[in-house]
Amino acid sequence: MSQTVIHYFLHFGMPLIIAYMFFRSDYKRVYLILLATMLVDLDHLLATPIFSPNRCSINFHPLHTYYAMAVYAGMLFLPKPYKVIGLGLLLHMLTDLNDCIMTA
């Protein structure tokens, strides 16, 4: 139960906090971009089964690999909105990593 609450807070609450704290003048748009980065989970459709509660997403799904994360980190050095997209993708990876740690 607590893992689920933490997971969804990190997916929905933390992006709102980040958007409001660091992009206050444009926080609504930034928040929507951060939420849109959850589309990275579409790579789960390539797995069989699509959802497995005990599977760690990190380095299993193509867009959750360490190579992909390096690209997301590189996006932080690009202009907005790419910087925000990279930030959202890295936040998503940290959320999934937290799930891996809590599941183990």
DAHU-V133648 format. One record per pair of residues at least 24 apart in sequence whose C-alpha atoms are under 10 Angstrom apart, sorted by sequence separation. I is the first residue (numbers start at 1). J is the second residue. D is the distance in Angstrom with one decimal. If there is no record, write none. Layout:
BEGIN
I/J/D  I/J/D
END
This chain:
BEGIN
11/35/7.5  40/64/8.1  69/93/7.7  64/89/9.3  11/37/9.8  12/38/9.8  63/89/9.5  64/90/9.7  11/38/7.9  66/93/9.7  64/92/9.2  65/93/9.2  64/93/6.8  63/93/9.5  64/96/8.8  64/97/9.9  58/93/7.3  57/93/8.7  58/94/9.2  58/96/6.8  59/97/10.0  57/96/6.5  58/97/6.4  56/96/7.5  57/97/7.7  58/98/10.0  56/97/7.7  58/99/9.6  56/98/9.7  57/99/8.7  58/100/7.7  56/99/7.4  57/100/7.5  55/99/9.4  56/100/5.1  54/99/9.2  55/100/7.7  56/101/8.7  53/99/9.7  54/100/8.2  37/84/9.3  56/103/8.2  33/81/8.1  37/85/6.5  40/88/9.9  55/103/8.5  56/104/8.9  33/82/9.7  36/85/8.4  37/86/8.5  40/89/7.5  54/103/6.5  55/104/9.5  30/80/9.6  34/84/6.9  35/85/9.4  37/87/9.0  38/88/8.0  39/89/9.4  53/103/8.6  54/104/8.2  30/81/8.2  33/84/7.1  34/85/6.4  37/88/5.7  38/89/7.5  41/92/9.2  29/81/9.8  33/85/6.6  34/86/9.0  36/88/8.3  37/89/5.7  40/92/8.5  31/84/9.2  34/87/7.6  35/88/7.5  36/89/9.4  37/90/9.3  38/91/9.7  39/92/10.0  40/93/9.6  30/84/6.9  33/87/9.9  34/88/4.7  35/89/9.5  37/91/9.2  38/92/6.9  30/85/8.9  33/88/7.6  34/89/7.8  37/92/7.6  38/93/9.8  31/88/9.2  34/91/8.7  35/92/9.5  30/88/9.5  34/92/9.1  23/84/9.7  19/84/9.2  18/87/9.7  18/88/9.7  15/87/9.4  15/88/7.5  15/91/8.1  11/88/9.3  14/91/8.7  15/92/9.6  11/91/8.0  10/91/7.9  11/92/6.9  10/92/8.0  11/94/9.9  10/94/8.8  11/95/7.1  7/92/9.8  10/95/6.1  11/96/9.6  9/95/9.3  10/96/9.5  8/95/8.8  7/95/6.4  10/98/9.5  6/95/8.7  7/96/7.9  7/98/7.9  6/98/8.9  7/99/7.1  6/99/8.9  3/98/8.9  4/99/8.8  3/99/7.2  3/102/7.0  2/102/9.8  3/103/8.5
END
